[in-house]
Amino acid sequence: MSSNSKLDLTGVISPLCLLKCKSVLTGMKSGHVLEVLLQDSGVVEKLVKIIERSQDQVMESKMEKDLYRICIKKGSKT
């Protein structure tokens, strides 16, 4: 999947991962895709739940080698 931005959060602790991801998404244009790299499966689960409750959309979530890759499409503001 093609992304407009990448955010590498490997090695970043849990609460900071979520805050950094939200911060980057807030600054993105509607329809753009953010690719996020994570190591912690617990953070992945939390992030997916947060995204599902927002206007944004998880386009892809998979594990590659020792990393989780999540592609998030920025939703429209209401």
mmCIF file of the N, C-alpha and C atoms, coordinates in Angstrom:
data_MODEL
# 
_entry.id   MODEL 
# 
loop_
_atom_site.group_PDB 
_atom_site.id 
_atom_site.type_symbol 
_atom_site.label_atom_id 
_atom_site.label_alt_id 
_atom_site.label_comp_id 
_atom_site.label_asym_id 
_atom_site.label_entity_id 
_atom_site.label_seq_id 
_atom_site.pdbx_PDB_ins_code 
_atom_site.Cartn_x 
_atom_site.Cartn_y 
_atom_site.Cartn_z 
_atom_site.occupancy 
_atom_site.B_iso_or_equiv 
_atom_site.pdbx_formal_charge 
_atom_site.auth_seq_id 
_atom_site.auth_comp_id 
_atom_site.auth_asym_id 
_atom_site.auth_atom_id 
_atom_site.pdbx_PDB_model_num 
ATOM 1   N N  . MET A 1 1  ? 0.838   -1.177 0.000  1.00 0.00 ? 1  MET A N  1 
ATOM 2   C CA . MET A 1 1  ? 0.000   0.000  0.000  1.00 0.00 ? 1  MET A CA 1 
ATOM 3   C C  . MET A 1 1  ? 0.883   1.240  0.000  1.00 0.00 ? 1  MET A C  1 
ATOM 4   N N  . SER A 1 2  ? 0.543   2.199  -0.811 1.00 0.00 ? 2  SER A N  1 
ATOM 5   C CA . SER A 1 2  ? 1.289   3.443  -0.914 1.00 0.00 ? 2  SER A CA 1 
ATOM 6   C C  . SER A 1 2  ? 0.865   4.398  0.202  1.00 0.00 ? 2  SER A C  1 
ATOM 7   N N  . SER A 1 3  ? 1.846   5.029  0.826  1.00 0.00 ? 3  SER A N  1 
ATOM 8   C CA . SER A 1 3  ? 1.530   5.961  1.911  1.00 0.00 ? 3  SER A CA 1 
ATOM 9   C C  . SER A 1 3  ? 2.060   7.349  1.583  1.00 0.00 ? 3  SER A C  1 
ATOM 10  N N  . ASN A 1 4  ? 1.444   8.365  2.186  1.00 0.00 ? 4  ASN A N  1 
ATOM 11  C CA . ASN A 1 4  ? 1.891   9.739  2.024  1.00 0.00 ? 4  ASN A CA 1 
ATOM 12  C C  . ASN A 1 4  ? 2.945   10.097 3.060  1.00 0.00 ? 4  ASN A C  1 
ATOM 13  N N  . SER A 1 5  ? 2.867   9.447  4.226  1.00 0.00 ? 5  SER A N  1 
ATOM 14  C CA . SER A 1 5  ? 3.798   9.715  5.325  1.00 0.00 ? 5  SER A CA 1 
ATOM 15  C C  . SER A 1 5  ? 4.127   8.420  6.044  1.00 0.00 ? 5  SER A C  1 
ATOM 16  N N  . LYS A 1 6  ? 5.317   8.386  6.649  1.00 0.00 ? 6  LYS A N  1 
ATOM 17  C CA . LYS A 1 6  ? 5.744   7.236  7.442  1.00 0.00 ? 6  LYS A CA 1 
ATOM 18  C C  . LYS A 1 6  ? 6.088   7.704  8.843  1.00 0.00 ? 6  LYS A C  1 
ATOM 19  N N  . LEU A 1 7  ? 5.750   6.856  9.820  1.00 0.00 ? 7  LEU A N  1 
ATOM 20  C CA . LEU A 1 7  ? 6.059   7.149  11.210 1.00 0.00 ? 7  LEU A CA 1 
ATOM 21  C C  . LEU A 1 7  ? 6.656   5.895  11.828 1.00 0.00 ? 7  LEU A C  1 
ATOM 22  N N  . ASP A 1 8  ? 7.947   5.939  12.128 1.00 0.00 ? 8  ASP A N  1 
ATOM 23  C CA . ASP A 1 8  ? 8.646   4.795  12.711 1.00 0.00 ? 8  ASP A CA 1 
ATOM 24  C C  . ASP A 1 8  ? 8.657   4.947  14.228 1.00 0.00 ? 8  ASP A C  1 
ATOM 25  N N  . LEU A 1 9  ? 7.865   4.116  14.893 1.00 0.00 ? 9  LEU A N  1 
ATOM 26  C CA . LEU A 1 9  ? 7.763   4.169  16.350 1.00 0.00 ? 9  LEU A CA 1 
ATOM 27  C C  . LEU A 1 9  ? 8.395   2.951  17.006 1.00 0.00 ? 9  LEU A C  1 
ATOM 28  N N  . THR A 1 10 ? 9.312   2.300  16.312 1.00 0.00 ? 10 THR A N  1 
ATOM 29  C CA . THR A 1 10 ? 10.003  1.153  16.897 1.00 0.00 ? 10 THR A CA 1 
ATOM 30  C C  . THR A 1 10 ? 10.859  1.647  18.062 1.00 0.00 ? 10 THR A C  1 
ATOM 31  N N  . GLY A 1 11 ? 10.735  0.981  19.189 1.00 0.00 ? 11 GLY A N  1 
ATOM 32  C CA . GLY A 1 11 ? 11.504  1.344  20.369 1.00 0.00 ? 11 GLY A CA 1 
ATOM 33  C C  . GLY A 1 11 ? 10.890  2.454  21.203 1.00 0.00 ? 11 GLY A C  1 
ATOM 34  N N  . VAL A 1 12 ? 9.770   3.017  20.760 1.00 0.00 ? 12 VAL A N  1 
ATOM 35  C CA . VAL A 1 12 ? 9.108   4.088  21.513 1.00 0.00 ? 12 VAL A CA 1 
ATOM 36  C C  . VAL A 1 12 ? 8.098   3.451  22.467 1.00 0.00 ? 12 VAL A C  1 
ATOM 37  N N  . ILE A 1 13 ? 8.052   3.938  23.707 1.00 0.00 ? 13 ILE A N  1 
ATOM 38  C CA . ILE A 1 13 ? 7.169   3.329  24.705 1.00 0.00 ? 13 ILE A CA 1 
ATOM 39  C C  . ILE A 1 13 ? 5.694   3.661  24.435 1.00 0.00 ? 13 ILE A C  1 
ATOM 40  N N  . SER A 1 14 ? 4.837   2.836  25.006 1.00 0.00 ? 14 SER A N  1 
ATOM 41  C CA . SER A 1 14 ? 3.401   2.816  24.722 1.00 0.00 ? 14 SER A CA 1 
ATOM 42  C C  . SER A 1 14 ? 2.683   4.162  24.664 1.00 0.00 ? 14 SER A C  1 
ATOM 43  N N  . PRO A 1 15 ? 2.608   4.922  25.728 1.00 0.00 ? 15 PRO A N  1 
ATOM 44  C CA . PRO A 1 15 ? 1.785   6.137  25.620 1.00 0.00 ? 15 PRO A CA 1 
ATOM 45  C C  . PRO A 1 15 ? 2.311   7.110  24.575 1.00 0.00 ? 15 PRO A C  1 
ATOM 46  N N  . LEU A 1 16 ? 3.626   7.185  24.428 1.00 0.00 ? 16 LEU A N  1 
ATOM 47  C CA . LEU A 1 16 ? 4.200   8.105  23.447 1.00 0.00 ? 16 LEU A CA 1 
ATOM 48  C C  . LEU A 1 16 ? 3.872   7.689  22.021 1.00 0.00 ? 16 LEU A C  1 
ATOM 49  N N  . CYS A 1 17 ? 3.804   6.388  21.755 1.00 0.00 ? 17 CYS A N  1 
ATOM 50  C CA . CYS A 1 17 ? 3.435   5.897  20.418 1.00 0.00 ? 17 CYS A CA 1 
ATOM 51  C C  . CYS A 1 17 ? 2.073   6.431  20.017 1.00 0.00 ? 17 CYS A C  1 
ATOM 52  N N  . LEU A 1 18 ? 1.118   6.304  20.916 1.00 0.00 ? 18 LEU A N  1 
ATOM 53  C CA . LEU A 1 18 ? -0.247  6.726  20.626 1.00 0.00 ? 18 LEU A CA 1 
ATOM 54  C C  . LEU A 1 18 ? -0.328  8.239  20.438 1.00 0.00 ? 18 LEU A C  1 
ATOM 55  N N  . LEU A 1 19 ? 0.363   8.989  21.283 1.00 0.00 ? 19 LEU A N  1 
ATOM 56  C CA . LEU A 1 19 ? 0.347   10.448 21.183 1.00 0.00 ? 19 LEU A CA 1 
ATOM 57  C C  . LEU A 1 19 ? 1.007   10.938 19.900 1.00 0.00 ? 19 LEU A C  1 
ATOM 58  N N  . LYS A 1 20 ? 2.140   10.351 19.549 1.00 0.00 ? 20 LYS A N  1 
ATOM 59  C CA . LYS A 1 20 ? 2.844   10.762 18.329 1.00 0.00 ? 20 LYS A CA 1 
ATOM 60  C C  . LYS A 1 20 ? 2.019   10.446 17.087 1.00 0.00 ? 20 LYS A C  1 
ATOM 61  N N  . CYS A 1 21 ? 1.399   9.280  17.076 1.00 0.00 ? 21 CYS A N  1 
ATOM 62  C CA . CYS A 1 21 ? 0.576   8.885  15.935 1.00 0.00 ? 21 CYS A CA 1 
ATOM 63  C C  . CYS A 1 21 ? -0.602  9.850  15.780 1.00 0.00 ? 21 CYS A C  1 
ATOM 64  N N  . LYS A 1 22 ? -1.283  10.148 16.870 1.00 0.00 ? 22 LYS A N  1 
ATOM 65  C CA . LYS A 1 22 ? -2.423  11.071 16.833 1.00 0.00 ? 22 LYS A CA 1 
ATOM 66  C C  . LYS A 1 22 ? -1.987  12.451 16.378 1.00 0.00 ? 22 LYS A C  1 
ATOM 67  N N  . SER A 1 23 ? -0.829  12.901 16.837 1.00 0.00 ? 23 SER A N  1 
ATOM 68  C CA . SER A 1 23 ? -0.307  14.211 16.462 1.00 0.00 ? 23 SER A CA 1 
ATOM 69  C C  . SER A 1 23 ? -0.048  14.296 14.960 1.00 0.00 ? 23 SER A C  1 
ATOM 70  N N  . VAL A 1 24 ? 0.571   13.265 14.396 1.00 0.00 ? 24 VAL A N  1 
ATOM 71  C CA . VAL A 1 24 ? 0.856   13.252 12.957 1.00 0.00 ? 24 VAL A CA 1 
ATOM 72  C C  . VAL A 1 24 ? -0.448  13.201 12.164 1.00 0.00 ? 24 VAL A C  1 
ATOM 73  N N  . LEU A 1 25 ? -1.386  12.355 12.573 1.00 0.00 ? 25 LEU A N  1 
ATOM 74  C CA . LEU A 1 25 ? -2.674  12.253 11.874 1.00 0.00 ? 25 LEU A CA 1 
ATOM 75  C C  . LEU A 1 25 ? -3.424  13.583 11.885 1.00 0.00 ? 25 LEU A C  1 
ATOM 76  N N  . THR A 1 26 ? -3.367  14.293 12.992 1.00 0.00 ? 26 THR A N  1 
ATOM 77  C CA . THR A 1 26 ? -4.058  15.577 13.107 1.00 0.00 ? 26 THR A CA 1 
ATOM 78  C C  . THR A 1 26 ? -3.554  16.569 12.063 1.00 0.00 ? 26 THR A C  1 
ATOM 79  N N  . GLY A 1 27 ? -2.279  16.521 11.758 1.00 0.00 ? 27 GLY A N  1 
ATOM 80  C CA . GLY A 1 27 ? -1.698  17.444 10.794 1.00 0.00 ? 27 GLY A CA 1 
ATOM 81  C C  . GLY A 1 27 ? -1.816  17.022 9.340  1.00 0.00 ? 27 GLY A C  1 
ATOM 82  N N  . MET A 1 28 ? -2.397  15.863 9.086  1.00 0.00 ? 28 MET A N  1 
ATOM 83  C CA . MET A 1 28 ? -2.498  15.358 7.713  1.00 0.00 ? 28 MET A CA 1 
ATOM 84  C C  . MET A 1 28 ? -3.792  15.810 7.041  1.00 0.00 ? 28 MET A C  1 
ATOM 85  N N  . LYS A 1 29 ? -3.778  15.797 5.707  1.00 0.00 ? 29 LYS A N  1 
ATOM 86  C CA . LYS A 1 29 ? -4.967  16.122 4.923  1.00 0.00 ? 29 LYS A CA 1 
ATOM 87  C C  . LYS A 1 29 ? -5.864  14.898 4.809  1.00 0.00 ? 29 LYS A C  1 
ATOM 88  N N  . SER A 1 30 ? -7.149  15.146 4.688  1.00 0.00 ? 30 SER A N  1 
ATOM 89  C CA . SER A 1 30 ? -8.134  14.082 4.516  1.00 0.00 ? 30 SER A CA 1 
ATOM 90  C C  . SER A 1 30 ? -7.795  13.235 3.292  1.00 0.00 ? 30 SER A C  1 
ATOM 91  N N  . GLY A 1 31 ? -7.874  11.912 3.453  1.00 0.00 ? 31 GLY A N  1 
ATOM 92  C CA . GLY A 1 31 ? -7.594  10.993 2.351  1.00 0.00 ? 31 GLY A CA 1 
ATOM 93  C C  . GLY A 1 31 ? -6.149  10.528 2.277  1.00 0.00 ? 31 GLY A C  1 
ATOM 94  N N  . HIS A 1 32 ? -5.247  11.221 2.982  1.00 0.00 ? 32 HIS A N  1 
ATOM 95  C CA . HIS A 1 32 ? -3.845  10.807 2.981  1.00 0.00 ? 32 HIS A CA 1 
ATOM 96  C C  . HIS A 1 32 ? -3.660  9.589  3.875  1.00 0.00 ? 32 HIS A C  1 
ATOM 97  N N  . VAL A 1 33 ? -2.600  8.823  3.587  1.00 0.00 ? 33 VAL A N  1 
ATOM 98  C CA . VAL A 1 33 ? -2.342  7.581  4.311  1.00 0.00 ? 33 VAL A CA 1 
ATOM 99  C C  . VAL A 1 33 ? -1.046  7.693  5.107  1.00 0.00 ? 33 VAL A C  1 
ATOM 100 N N  . LEU A 1 34 ? -1.119  7.296  6.374  1.00 0.00 ? 34 LEU A N  1 
ATOM 101 C CA . LEU A 1 34 ? 0.037   7.264  7.265  1.00 0.00 ? 34 LEU A CA 1 
ATOM 102 C C  . LEU A 1 34 ? 0.424   5.816  7.505  1.00 0.00 ? 34 LEU A C  1 
ATOM 103 N N  . GLU A 1 35 ? 1.678   5.501  7.253  1.00 0.00 ? 35 GLU A N  1 
ATOM 104 C CA . GLU A 1 35 ? 2.209   4.163  7.531  1.00 0.00 ? 35 GLU A CA 1 
ATOM 105 C C  . GLU A 1 35 ? 2.960   4.222  8.856  1.00 0.00 ? 35 GLU A C  1 
ATOM 106 N N  . VAL A 1 36 ? 2.548   3.383  9.808  1.00 0.00 ? 36 VAL A N  1 
ATOM 107 C CA . VAL A 1 36 ? 3.136   3.383  11.147 1.00 0.00 ? 36 VAL A CA 1 
ATOM 108 C C  . VAL A 1 36 ? 3.836   2.052  11.387 1.00 0.00 ? 36 VAL A C  1 
ATOM 109 N N  . LEU A 1 37 ? 5.071   2.101  11.878 1.00 0.00 ? 37 LEU A N  1 
ATOM 110 C CA . LEU A 1 37 ? 5.831   0.904  12.234 1.00 0.00 ? 37 LEU A CA 1 
ATOM 111 C C  . LEU A 1 37 ? 5.934   0.822  13.751 1.00 0.00 ? 37 LEU A C  1 
ATOM 112 N N  . LEU A 1 38 ? 5.553   -0.337 14.298 1.00 0.00 ? 38 LEU A N  1 
ATOM 113 C CA . LEU A 1 38 ? 5.546   -0.555 15.745 1.00 0.00 ? 38 LEU A CA 1 
ATOM 114 C C  . LEU A 1 38 ? 6.128   -1.916 16.077 1.00 0.00 ? 38 LEU A C  1 
ATOM 115 N N  . GLN A 1 39 ? 6.569   -2.092 17.329 1.00 0.00 ? 39 GLN A N  1 
ATOM 116 C CA . GLN A 1 39 ? 7.071   -3.388 17.785 1.00 0.00 ? 39 GLN A CA 1 
ATOM 117 C C  . GLN A 1 39 ? 6.136   -4.058 18.782 1.00 0.00 ? 39 GLN A C  1 
ATOM 118 N N  . ASP A 1 40 ? 5.406   -3.288 19.548 1.00 0.00 ? 40 ASP A N  1 
ATOM 119 C CA . ASP A 1 40 ? 4.602   -3.794 20.662 1.00 0.00 ? 40 ASP A CA 1 
ATOM 120 C C  . ASP A 1 40 ? 3.183   -4.140 20.210 1.00 0.00 ? 40 ASP A C  1 
ATOM 121 N N  . SER A 1 41 ? 2.811   -5.417 20.329 1.00 0.00 ? 41 SER A N  1 
ATOM 122 C CA . SER A 1 41 ? 1.476   -5.852 19.895 1.00 0.00 ? 41 SER A CA 1 
ATOM 123 C C  . SER A 1 41 ? 0.368   -5.194 20.721 1.00 0.00 ? 41 SER A C  1 
ATOM 124 N N  . GLY A 1 42 ? 0.646   -4.895 21.985 1.00 0.00 ? 42 GLY A N  1 
ATOM 125 C CA . GLY A 1 42 ? -0.340  -4.220 22.825 1.00 0.00 ? 42 GLY A CA 1 
ATOM 126 C C  . GLY A 1 42 ? -0.657  -2.824 22.321 1.00 0.00 ? 42 GLY A C  1 
ATOM 127 N N  . VAL A 1 43 ? 0.361   -2.111 21.868 1.00 0.00 ? 43 VAL A N  1 
ATOM 128 C CA . VAL A 1 43 ? 0.165   -0.771 21.314 1.00 0.00 ? 43 VAL A CA 1 
ATOM 129 C C  . VAL A 1 43 ? -0.624  -0.864 20.010 1.00 0.00 ? 43 VAL A C  1 
ATOM 130 N N  . VAL A 1 44 ? -0.326  -1.881 19.211 1.00 0.00 ? 44 VAL A N  1 
ATOM 131 C CA . VAL A 1 44 ? -1.043  -2.080 17.948 1.00 0.00 ? 44 VAL A CA 1 
ATOM 132 C C  . VAL A 1 44 ? -2.535  -2.236 18.226 1.00 0.00 ? 44 VAL A C  1 
ATOM 133 N N  . GLU A 1 45 ? -2.883  -3.079 19.183 1.00 0.00 ? 45 GLU A N  1 
ATOM 134 C CA . GLU A 1 45 ? -4.296  -3.305 19.528 1.00 0.00 ? 45 GLU A CA 1 
ATOM 135 C C  . GLU A 1 45 ? -4.965  -2.012 19.991 1.00 0.00 ? 45 GLU A C  1 
ATOM 136 N N  . LYS A 1 46 ? -4.288  -1.258 20.847 1.00 0.00 ? 46 LYS A N  1 
ATOM 137 C CA . LYS A 1 46 ? -4.853  0.006  21.341 1.00 0.00 ? 46 LYS A CA 1 
ATOM 138 C C  . LYS A 1 46 ? -5.027  1.008  20.210 1.00 0.00 ? 46 LYS A C  1 
ATOM 139 N N  . LEU A 1 47 ? -4.016  1.112  19.353 1.00 0.00 ? 47 LEU A N  1 
ATOM 140 C CA . LEU A 1 47 ? -4.070  2.062  18.247 1.00 0.00 ? 47 LEU A CA 1 
ATOM 141 C C  . LEU A 1 47 ? -5.217  1.729  17.298 1.00 0.00 ? 47 LEU A C  1 
ATOM 142 N N  . VAL A 1 48 ? -5.381  0.463  16.964 1.00 0.00 ? 48 VAL A N  1 
ATOM 143 C CA . VAL A 1 48 ? -6.465  0.047  16.068 1.00 0.00 ? 48 VAL A CA 1 
ATOM 144 C C  . VAL A 1 48 ? -7.822  0.393  16.687 1.00 0.00 ? 48 VAL A C  1 
ATOM 145 N N  . LYS A 1 49 ? -7.988  0.160  17.984 1.00 0.00 ? 49 LYS A N  1 
ATOM 146 C CA . LYS A 1 49 ? -9.255  0.491  18.658 1.00 0.00 ? 49 LYS A CA 1 
ATOM 147 C C  . LYS A 1 49 ? -9.525  1.991  18.617 1.00 0.00 ? 49 LYS A C  1 
ATOM 148 N N  . ILE A 1 50 ? -8.492  2.789  18.847 1.00 0.00 ? 50 ILE A N  1 
ATOM 149 C CA . ILE A 1 50 ? -8.644  4.247  18.813 1.00 0.00 ? 50 ILE A CA 1 
ATOM 150 C C  . ILE A 1 50 ? -9.040  4.706  17.416 1.00 0.00 ? 50 ILE A C  1 
ATOM 151 N N  . ILE A 1 51 ? -8.368  4.179  16.407 1.00 0.00 ? 51 ILE A N  1 
ATOM 152 C CA . ILE A 1 51 ? -8.654  4.566  15.020 1.00 0.00 ? 51 ILE A CA 1 
ATOM 153 C C  . ILE A 1 51 ? -10.074 4.171  14.638 1.00 0.00 ? 51 ILE A C  1 
ATOM 154 N N  . GLU A 1 52 ? -10.509 2.992  15.045 1.00 0.00 ? 52 GLU A N  1 
ATOM 155 C CA . GLU A 1 52 ? -11.854 2.524  14.706 1.00 0.00 ? 52 GLU A CA 1 
ATOM 156 C C  . GLU A 1 52 ? -12.945 3.417  15.299 1.00 0.00 ? 52 GLU A C  1 
ATOM 157 N N  . ARG A 1 53 ? -12.651 4.135  16.374 1.00 0.00 ? 53 ARG A N  1 
ATOM 158 C CA . ARG A 1 53 ? -13.629 5.032  16.997 1.00 0.00 ? 53 ARG A CA 1 
ATOM 159 C C  . ARG A 1 53 ? -13.526 6.458  16.465 1.00 0.00 ? 53 ARG A C  1 
ATOM 160 N N  . SER A 1 54 ? -12.645 6.678  15.506 1.00 0.00 ? 54 SER A N  1 
ATOM 161 C CA . SER A 1 54 ? -12.445 8.021  14.966 1.00 0.00 ? 54 SER A CA 1 
ATOM 162 C C  . SER A 1 54 ? -12.960 8.083  13.527 1.00 0.00 ? 54 SER A C  1 
ATOM 163 N N  . GLN A 1 55 ? -12.726 9.208  12.884 1.00 0.00 ? 55 GLN A N  1 
ATOM 164 C CA . GLN A 1 55 ? -13.088 9.380  11.472 1.00 0.00 ? 55 GLN A CA 1 
ATOM 165 C C  . GLN A 1 55 ? -12.056 8.722  10.555 1.00 0.00 ? 55 GLN A C  1 
ATOM 166 N N  . ASP A 1 56 ? -10.909 8.316  11.126 1.00 0.00 ? 56 ASP A N  1 
ATOM 167 C CA . ASP A 1 56 ? -9.842  7.701  10.342 1.00 0.00 ? 56 ASP A CA 1 
ATOM 168 C C  . ASP A 1 56 ? -10.138 6.218  10.135 1.00 0.00 ? 56 ASP A C  1 
ATOM 169 N N  . GLN A 1 57 ? -9.376  5.578  9.241  1.00 0.00 ? 57 GLN A N  1 
ATOM 170 C CA . GLN A 1 57 ? -9.653  4.180  8.893  1.00 0.00 ? 57 GLN A CA 1 
ATOM 171 C C  . GLN A 1 57 ? -8.356  3.386  8.790  1.00 0.00 ? 57 GLN A C  1 
ATOM 172 N N  . VAL A 1 58 ? -8.328  2.208  9.426  1.00 0.00 ? 58 VAL A N  1 
ATOM 173 C CA . VAL A 1 58 ? -7.193  1.296  9.286  1.00 0.00 ? 58 VAL A CA 1 
ATOM 174 C C  . VAL A 1 58 ? -7.346  0.592  7.940  1.00 0.00 ? 58 VAL A C  1 
ATOM 175 N N  . MET A 1 59 ? -6.413  0.850  7.040  1.00 0.00 ? 59 MET A N  1 
ATOM 176 C CA . MET A 1 59 ? -6.465  0.264  5.700  1.00 0.00 ? 59 MET A CA 1 
ATOM 177 C C  . MET A 1 59 ? -5.767  -1.093 5.659  1.00 0.00 ? 59 MET A C  1 
ATOM 178 N N  . GLU A 1 60 ? -4.743  -1.234 6.507  1.00 0.00 ? 60 GLU A N  1 
ATOM 179 C CA . GLU A 1 60 ? -3.950  -2.458 6.506  1.00 0.00 ? 60 GLU A CA 1 
ATOM 180 C C  . GLU A 1 60 ? -3.249  -2.580 7.853  1.00 0.00 ? 60 GLU A C  1 
ATOM 181 N N  . SER A 1 61 ? -3.171  -3.788 8.349  1.00 0.00 ? 61 SER A N  1 
ATOM 182 C CA . SER A 1 61 ? -2.456  -4.058 9.592  1.00 0.00 ? 61 SER A CA 1 
ATOM 183 C C  . SER A 1 61 ? -1.848  -5.443 9.472  1.00 0.00 ? 61 SER A C  1 
ATOM 184 N N  . LYS A 1 62 ? -0.515  -5.500 9.459  1.00 0.00 ? 62 LYS A N  1 
ATOM 185 C CA . LYS A 1 62 ? 0.132   -6.806 9.326  1.00 0.00 ? 62 LYS A CA 1 
ATOM 186 C C  . LYS A 1 62 ? 1.489   -6.795 10.000 1.00 0.00 ? 62 LYS A C  1 
ATOM 187 N N  . MET A 1 63 ? 1.991   -8.000 10.255 1.00 0.00 ? 63 MET A N  1 
ATOM 188 C CA . MET A 1 63 ? 3.310   -8.149 10.854 1.00 0.00 ? 63 MET A CA 1 
ATOM 189 C C  . MET A 1 63 ? 4.295   -8.525 9.759  1.00 0.00 ? 63 MET A C  1 
ATOM 190 N N  . GLU A 1 64 ? 5.415   -7.821 9.724  1.00 0.00 ? 64 GLU A N  1 
ATOM 191 C CA . GLU A 1 64 ? 6.491   -8.098 8.778  1.00 0.00 ? 64 GLU A CA 1 
ATOM 192 C C  . GLU A 1 64 ? 7.781   -8.227 9.574  1.00 0.00 ? 64 GLU A C  1 
ATOM 193 N N  . LYS A 1 65 ? 8.382   -9.390 9.514  1.00 0.00 ? 65 LYS A N  1 
ATOM 194 C CA . LYS A 1 65 ? 9.582   -9.682 10.302 1.00 0.00 ? 65 LYS A CA 1 
ATOM 195 C C  . LYS A 1 65 ? 9.249   -9.473 11.769 1.00 0.00 ? 65 LYS A C  1 
ATOM 196 N N  . ASP A 1 66 ? 9.912   -8.555 12.450 1.00 0.00 ? 66 ASP A N  1 
ATOM 197 C CA . ASP A 1 66 ? 9.647   -8.302 13.869 1.00 0.00 ? 66 ASP A CA 1 
ATOM 198 C C  . ASP A 1 66 ? 8.870   -7.009 14.095 1.00 0.00 ? 66 ASP A C  1 
ATOM 199 N N  . LEU A 1 67 ? 8.275   -6.476 13.027 1.00 0.00 ? 67 LEU A N  1 
ATOM 200 C CA . LEU A 1 67 ? 7.566   -5.204 13.125 1.00 0.00 ? 67 LEU A CA 1 
ATOM 201 C C  . LEU A 1 67 ? 6.114   -5.330 12.694 1.00 0.00 ? 67 LEU A C  1 
ATOM 202 N N  . TYR A 1 68 ? 5.275   -4.519 13.304 1.00 0.00 ? 68 TYR A N  1 
ATOM 203 C CA . TYR A 1 68 ? 3.891   -4.387 12.861 1.00 0.00 ? 68 TYR A CA 1 
ATOM 204 C C  . TYR A 1 68 ? 3.820   -3.165 11.959 1.00 0.00 ? 68 TYR A C  1 
ATOM 205 N N  . ARG A 1 69 ? 3.119   -3.296 10.862 1.00 0.00 ? 69 ARG A N  1 
ATOM 206 C CA . ARG A 1 69 ? 2.937   -2.199 9.918  1.00 0.00 ? 69 ARG A CA 1 
ATOM 207 C C  . ARG A 1 69 ? 1.438   -1.910 9.830  1.00 0.00 ? 69 ARG A C  1 
ATOM 208 N N  . ILE A 1 70 ? 1.071   -0.680 10.149 1.00 0.00 ? 70 ILE A N  1 
ATOM 209 C CA . ILE A 1 70 ? -0.325  -0.270 10.090 1.00 0.00 ? 70 ILE A CA 1 
ATOM 210 C C  . ILE A 1 70 ? -0.432  0.920  9.140  1.00 0.00 ? 70 ILE A C  1 
ATOM 211 N N  . CYS A 1 71 ? -1.351  0.833  8.187  1.00 0.00 ? 71 CYS A N  1 
ATOM 212 C CA . CYS A 1 71 ? -1.616  1.943  7.278  1.00 0.00 ? 71 CYS A CA 1 
ATOM 213 C C  . CYS A 1 71 ? -2.965  2.539  7.654  1.00 0.00 ? 71 CYS A C  1 
ATOM 214 N N  . ILE A 1 72 ? -2.952  3.839  7.944  1.00 0.00 ? 72 ILE A N  1 
ATOM 215 C CA . ILE A 1 72 ? -4.142  4.544  8.415  1.00 0.00 ? 72 ILE A CA 1 
ATOM 216 C C  . ILE A 1 72 ? -4.498  5.643  7.425  1.00 0.00 ? 72 ILE A C  1 
ATOM 217 N N  . LYS A 1 73 ? -5.744  5.624  6.961  1.00 0.00 ? 73 LYS A N  1 
ATOM 218 C CA . LYS A 1 73 ? -6.234  6.659  6.049  1.00 0.00 ? 73 LYS A CA 1 
ATOM 219 C C  . LYS A 1 73 ? -6.910  7.748  6.873  1.00 0.00 ? 73 LYS A C  1 
ATOM 220 N N  . LYS A 1 74 ? -6.454  8.973  6.670  1.00 0.00 ? 74 LYS A N  1 
ATOM 221 C CA . LYS A 1 74 ? -7.020  10.113 7.392  1.00 0.00 ? 74 LYS A CA 1 
ATOM 222 C C  . LYS A 1 74 ? -8.442  10.362 6.913  1.00 0.00 ? 74 LYS A C  1 
ATOM 223 N N  . GLY A 1 75 ? -9.373  10.414 7.847  1.00 0.00 ? 75 GLY A N  1 
ATOM 224 C CA . GLY A 1 75 ? -10.774 10.648 7.513  1.00 0.00 ? 75 GLY A CA 1 
ATOM 225 C C  . GLY A 1 75 ? -11.077 12.123 7.352  1.00 0.00 ? 75 GLY A C  1 
ATOM 226 N N  . SER A 1 76 ? -12.291 12.395 6.929  1.00 0.00 ? 76 SER A N  1 
ATOM 227 C CA . SER A 1 76 ? -12.710 13.787 6.773  1.00 0.00 ? 76 SER A CA 1 
ATOM 228 C C  . SER A 1 76 ? -13.159 14.332 8.120  1.00 0.00 ? 76 SER A C  1 
ATOM 229 N N  . LYS A 1 77 ? -12.979 15.606 8.295  1.00 0.00 ? 77 LYS A N  1 
ATOM 230 C CA . LYS A 1 77 ? -13.393 16.254 9.538  1.00 0.00 ? 77 LYS A CA 1 
ATOM 231 C C  . LYS A 1 77 ? -14.873 16.568 9.445  1.00 0.00 ? 77 LYS A C  1 
ATOM 232 N N  . THR A 1 78 ? -15.575 16.356 10.553 1.00 0.00 ? 78 THR A N  1 
ATOM 233 C CA . THR A 1 78 ? -17.013 16.647 10.558 1.00 0.00 ? 78 THR A CA 1 
ATOM 234 C C  . THR A 1 78 ? -17.319 17.857 11.392 1.00 0.00 ? 78 THR A C  1 
# 
